[in-house]
Amino acid sequence: MNRKRRILGILPALVFAAFFAFAAFCAAAEQPPQEGESFPDLKFPTPKASEHLAYLGLDSKVGPAFKLGQVKASVVIFEVFSMYCPYCQNEAPSINGLYSRIAERGLEGKIKLIGLGAGNSPYEVDLFKGKYGVQFPLLSDSDLTLHTALGKVRTPYFIAVSLTPEGKGLVIYSRVGTIGDPEQFLDLITQKAGIREKGAP
Amino acid sequence: MKARHHLFKMSILLAASLLATAAFAASERFKGQILDAGKVAPTSSQARLKVGDKAPDFTLPSIKGEKVSLSQFEGKQNVVISFVPAAFTPVCSEQWPGYNMVKDIFEANHSIMLGITTDNAPTLFAWTEQMGGVWFPVLSDFWPHGKVSDLYGVLRPEGTSERALFLIDKKGVIRYIDVHDINQRPDLAVLVRELEKLPR
């Protein structure tokens, strides 16, 4: 009985301690990662389509989740989107344009695009992909785990991450809203990442 | 002892509140124009209808100025009624734009959507314009306040409706009801699956 009382006595203290630890954790993710900061160490759901695995340079035995450092690229551009977000719907053709320009400029081996469907089920992500003919991987973040870790950003939100040879990520672009002209956006990203293109002076 | 018990209960409530997280991602489209009232009771109305019941007929004004009745679709189209709590609130503002993407699925299943809230028509007009418009009729259940919501058993005590979906077949019979947690958006996959079950 005394033991039970002791346990009940310290339980509130434990819960309050957990609260402050959790609050500290939340505060850390209140802001999206900013330019110049390290990209958080996150796990992403592995895409099912073989062409998406190939696009990201992932091994078919990678497992249910992968880390940014496993992507074979110099830069990964994340778009945090939602199928339900009117801006994201309007922005889809521009992002498809960006995907095309990356390929046309011979940068497909260096710059990769990944969409994170915040609060969207796999069905909703697939619907968005089919509706707009999106060719790069769109990953479902139905329980908002990634969205929360990225500072609960408004959508669409773009984060470009430059990858070091050791697989660490450095944020080189972090902004809400439209990317504007895909060509100019790609110029900006290549410049920030220090990517030299063939034929460039 | 009593104080300790009270503290214990408070701790549990605090821990529970920590687990409650937002179930949506806000679009930049609505930045600064959405009133976030926080998390509220998931549902707070009494069911009046069940699957298999004849759907009660109603007539409501649409934001285009005309009157729309449920009975006008009988024998022609299945009807999905989407009740949402209020214009310019977080989850609602991202539910209907999603339905814009599945107009073709509705058409393939001989179905129409009717969007209903207890807001007045000018408010609904401004809100849906901000979304970029929606393809389905948007109806105001403002006056007599919440009469249709009440008829369908989804009027909450605070005067808004629940977040609820009713699927009604061409004979006017209710085939599916989802009175959803008001804080969360219904999964579109479930709605589409139920739509595809309706007779064409």
Interface residues (C-beta under 8 A of the other chain):
Chain A: L8 G9 L11 P12 V15 F16 A18 F19 F22 V80 S82 M83 Y84 C85 P86 Y87 C88 Q89 N90 A118 G119 S121 Y123 E124 L127 F128 K131 L144 H147 T148 K152 V153 R154 T155 P156 Y157 V176 G177
Chain B: R4 L7 F8 M10 S11 I12 L14 A15 L18 T21 A22 A23 F24 A25 A26 S27 E28 R29 K31 E94 Q95 P97 G98 N100 M101 V102 M131 G132 R185 D187 L188 A189 V192
